[in-house]
Amino acid sequence: MKELTPRQAQILAFIQETQERSGMPPTRAEIAAHFGFSSTFAAGKHLQALERKGAIELLPGASRGIRISAPPPGGIPLVGRVAAGAPVVAEQYIEDHIGIDPKLFGAPVDYLLRVHGLSMKDAGILDGDLLAVQRMPEARNGQIVVARLDGEVTVKRFERDGERIRLMPENPDFEPIEVDAGHDDFCIEGIVVGSIRPGF
């Protein structure tokens, strides 16, 4: 990574702090407000400079589409069971760091999430599997997502039709979860880009 200016280093630190505190990177508007920029355009120019220097990756089409490029120290964080309402990657829920190359998954990986239950077994996702997750606040229809609904974290296939969202299980023993995007306490924490089965 190329050397950063003092202001760029401050912005990168703010992105890291926001991500650690809330589980998501800041929006351009939040960056502009924090640093007193007159517009989100100014924040965007700083982000583009950080991307050119290799400090971050900007993901198109997402309001929080900022990914810190540096690999996690000691490996990819492994997250276990998360308490209701808590950020997924809060330090107290990180069980370990797994020293595998994120490039194995063909997409950026921010953390591994341990699966609990069998609601996605027909998609080949079993209890105890480790899912490779890319932080992303939005998803396309058909993608498997890590979603937060009423404070609880779940893994399901994403379907959206206007304001109606369905979180689809891949097991006939489980019912789809209907979500009203405009009213329910709902957000997407990330998309699943791969999986690992421990012991195999």
Secondary structure by P-SEA (a helix, b strand, c coil): cccccaaaaaaaaaaaaaaaaccccccaaaaaaaaccccaaaaaaaaaaaaaaccbbbbccccccccccccccccbbbbccccccccccccccccbbbbcccccccccccbbbbbcccccccccccccbbbbccccccccccccccccccccccbbbbbbcccbbbbccccccbbbbbbccccccccccccccccccccc
